Amino acid sequence: MRFLMISCKKAGFLLSKKEENKLTWLEKMQLKGHITICSFCRRFEEQTGWIILNAKHAHTHSEATLPEEVKTRLQNLLTD
């Protein structure tokens, strides 16, 4: 059973690796066991999931532009 216990540092690494779908069976079990008992890592998993979900939709806003008035005002602020 000792091989299933992992640190928060390793759990964080596995959560990152999970996003790439590259976890082994053992890593999945280790992460699941750790997330079950560690509220901090469980919260981190929720937050990273939210970030990734929203990052996938960010490209739909890539065509957004600032109005010319705002651009001019920003340029003036930067040059002053």
N, C-alpha and C positions, 0 to 999 in steps of 0.2 A: 504493500500500500504506500510505502514511502515514496516510490517513484511517481506517484500521482500528485504529490504535494509540490507546488511550485511557488516561487516568489512573485510579488507584484511586478517586479521588473520583467521577469520572464513572461508573465501574463500579458503585460503591455506589448511585448515583442510578438507574442502569439496573436494578439488581437490585430496587430498590423499585418501580420502574415495571413490571417484569416481573410482579410479584405481582398487578398490576391488569390483566394481559394487554394492555398498551398499547405494546408495543415495535414499532417499524418494522422492516422487513427489515434495514436497515443497522445499526440498534442491536443487533439480535440477533446479527449477524455480529461487530460490535465487542465485545460482551459475551462471546461464545463464544471469540473470540481472546484476550481479556484473561484470562478464567478459565483458559484452557489454560496460560498461562505464569505466572500469579500465584497462588501457594499461599495467600496471605493472603485474597485476594478469593474464592478457591474455598472456603476455610473459612467465610468470612462468608456465602456463598451456602448452605452446608450448615446453618449455625446459624439463619439467618433462615427457611429452609425448615422446620426443626424447630419453631421458635417458631410459625410460621403454622399448621402442621399441628395442633399442640397447642392453639392458640387456638381453632381451629374446633370442638374437642371440649369446650372449657371451658363452653359453655352447658349441657351435660348435668349439670353440677354446680351449677347456679345455685340449685337448691332445697335445697342442703345448709344445715343450720343447726347452730349450736353447742348443746351441751347446756346446760340452764339453770344447772347448777353452774359451768360454765366462764364463762358470761356474767356471773354474779354475781361471780365471782373477778376477772374483768377490770374490771368496773365499780368494784369496791373498790380495785383497783390504780390506776385512773385518778383516783379521788377523793382518794386519800391523798397 
